[in-house]
Amino acid sequence: MKSKKKWLTILTHGVLISFSCLFIFPFLWLLDTAIKPIGETMKEPPVWIPSKFEFHNFWDAITYGSDKVGYIPFFVYAQNSLMLCTLVVVGRVISNSVVAYAFARLRWWGRDFVFALTLATMMVPFPVLMVPTFTIFRHLDWIGTYRPLWVPAWFGSAFSIFLLRQFFRTIPFELSEAARIDGAGEWLIFKSIILPLCKPALSVVALFAFMGTWNDFLGPLIYLLRQDTFTLAIGLEFYHSKAGGTQWNLLMAATAIVIMPVMIVFFFCQKQFIKGIAITGIK
Amino acid sequence: MIQIGKVFVPILAAMTVGAYLGTEARSHPAEDRKRTHIAVWVGWSGFEYDAFQAVVNDYNKQQNTIFVDLLSISGNSLKTLISASAGLPPEISLLSASEIPQFADAGAIEILDEICKENGLTEDKYVPGYWDVMQYQGHSYALPATPATIALHYNTDILKSAGYTKAPETIEEMTEMENKITTIKEGKMVMAGFLPTEPGWWTWAWGPFFGGKLWDGKSKITFNDPENLRAMEWYGSYSKRFGHQQLTAYKSGFGVFASPENGFLAGRVAMEVQGVWMSNFIKTYSPTLKWDAVPFPYPKDRPDLKGHTIVDQDIFVLLKGCKHRSEAIKFLAYCESQPAMEKLCLGQKKCSPLRNKTDEFWAKQENPRIRLFDEMAYSKNAFANPKIAIMPQYQAEISNALDEVALRTLTPKEAVDKVTARMQPKLENYLRVLEARRKAGK
């Protein structure tokens, strides 16, 4: 019986490890390409172990072309991405948790209809909204600034509201009732009872917001007008030119550096993140 | 015990305020208010961008009333279209000549006839092929930036080892050479003479290379004309001769275009259709490769098609409703001057669209066949992407049809008929929309 269990564990782990290898392969390929000489990056059959380990590619990537006019100011772009992420993450967590609380824990007339309407906004694809939203921001004189990229995050997002609402509904209503009997108002209940219990879900919202903003290409492409305001997601595009070929090794090295913050955030938040995903049923 | 919230919340608040102040400061830098700033958006990067930035720097230095703010961004067409639709376009944008119909039909770009006349930017100043691609519905909608023509590049060593001392002149000669050069060992292809799928970028052009027309220029799709059918049969002959699976398996062994494993650069394809830029790639990825280039072969019974080529170019357009129109025109005129144009084209390793070229321009060119690419743009058989805004759909239909012919799921005749039948209603609908816009005065 014991040996059967042991074999089952080995089998399960074997399957899981095989799948994780499948998922980690592109990342390993990225790292491998990042340290290859350019001539070995696209060879057929592929070169798995580089003839020369060029770790300086990482430094070259972030100082790429600094001797030329078309220099990629990597650290300026990184700073821009970080500032934007901070504003979006904070805005998304604050606004969505308040809205989700109202949908999940308060009873008010038309609540379910408004919630359905909120969810319906997820059905509208971004390309349809591009020109109308651009026009609105143009009238506000916000084109060329970061505001179109972060201000909307302070007004809720349907997906995050849905996610948090699902989580808020799992918290026993008796807790709120008890607090009300003790004289607590809704704001106090929200701040002191509900929010501290929702760290996993808030982490998920924060992580999604961070990843979405860090990797966003289209938003900055449309709204930013000056080279020094660009984010890293756009900056990566400069590693290839229209007719001059792509510096694959430098592009991969830069990409590895660019995705590092997302990985670090995920590494530190993964416990909360997985818990949040599991409890809210978002898979 | 320190409460996390008491530490965390102020830190987060400070970070948020810091981020806000930082983004605001970066969005509104101190600007030189003495000059008029014009926005120029381009999709170039790397050495192409550097070449244009050098031209812009010269302009910004040589006068003190206008300052050109150059923005390099991939996806420039999309950005320009959205900004123009929302009424906040840049002054000038760099597009591909094939995009003129879309932008012109949408009313996003200005007609430049008067501007050209006033600034001496007339037809006689430009190489005919490059001037023609800027014309749409009888008007000039753009000014040339950097042009390109297409030729058959060939590996001289491979041709020599097969006993050929010169490149093919006709399609029939090329087919004969391919049959001799293409080698299959132990059931596997190890060398290809020519592959129409390599690089496979101009699938719409096979018909015109046989003398076909994609539409009559008015209201009819003519993809099922005999010349286009002949091109389709020629394309299908590769699957018949060598087997579709064999060809696909062989091509799958090539690396990406800009790599030493590119079929032509690796010496695995003897002949390939490529543009003026190919010499850059040869120099970078296969410096020992011996090559030459000639105009793409013509059908033996159509000597009138001799010297044909595809003409394409990056173009400057002036956006309707831009803030500083007259300043933008001044900058455009500067870009079209001989010194600026030659500086740009030399930097980008391309031909100049101007008829007159200095000796210095020729002397500094790194492409040994640059004069061939220049001459081809003068050819009466030079042709460009058809000037209809539905060309992206047409191109997709043609590519699908070619695939079906290669897979032999459709005969060439069925394929050309299918494309014609599918595109005709789309063309009619497009013309109806255009007419309605015209009537509405848009």
Interface residues (C-beta under 8 A of the other chain):
Chain A: G39 T41 M42 K43 E44 G65 K68 V69 G70 Q79 N80 L82 M83 L84 T86 L87 V90 M130 V131 F134 T135 R138 I143 G144 T145 Y146 R147 W150 L221 I222 L225 R226 Q227 D228 T229 F230 I234 E237 F238 H240 S241 K242 A243 G244 G245 T246 W248
Chain B: L12 M15 T16 G18 A19 Y20 G22 T23 E24 R26 S27 H28 P29 A39 G43 W44 S45 G46 F47 E48 Y49 D50 Q53 A54 N57 D69 L70 L71 S72 I73 S74 G75 L78 K79 I82 S83 S85 A86 G87 L88 G253 F254 G255 V256 F257 A258 S259 P260 E261 G275 W277 N280 F281 T284 Y285 Q348
